[in-house]
Each structure stands twice: as structure tokens, then as C-alpha cells.
Amino acid sequence: MIRVSFFYPGGDDITFDHDYYKNTHVPLACSSWNVAGEIDKGITGPHVAAVHFFFESMEQFQAAMASPGTGAIMADVANYTNISAVMQISEIV
């Protein structure tokens, strides 16, 4: 099992619409990639938000990234934030 996480670091002059992220962006990604997602809303720490998507394998993740829906997901980012996310891919052990 692979977990792909996107972390959104906090800082000066950042914007992040948590409602849009929860109600529109993450559901778009989940349906386009046919995966489950889990959202974190930062309370303390260096990130204002994070999302974790769960894939059965690296091959499933790579296929999702190459799918037609990925372009729409990437274009949607500007609708909720001006933050450049940090991606981490982890093997769940």
C-alpha cells in the first residue's frame, strides 16, 4: 500500500480555502483517481493542511498521475490556495 501525501506549509501571505478543499478539490481527486483520501486541517505545526491518498501500488499511483483527470486536478489548485504543496510518497508498513 502506498500513501501519497501533499503538505501545505504555512507562512506569510498564504491563502487556503479549507471548505473548497474539503468539498470540491479532494473529492475531484478521489473520483478522478478512484482512491480514498484523508484530509488534515492544521491546528499547530508547520502545515495549514495536508491530504493523504491511498494507492494499492506505485503502478496504480503512476497510472493515476498519467490519467486525463490529473490535468483538471492540477488546474483546480488555484481555486483554493497560493501555496506550493510538498509531496511525499510513503510505503505503509
Secondary structure, 3 states (H helix, E strand, C coil): CEEEEEEEECCCCCCECHHHHHHHHHHHHHHHHCCEEEEEECCCCCEEEEEEEEECCHHHHHHHHHCCHHHHHHHHHHHCECCCCEEEEEECC
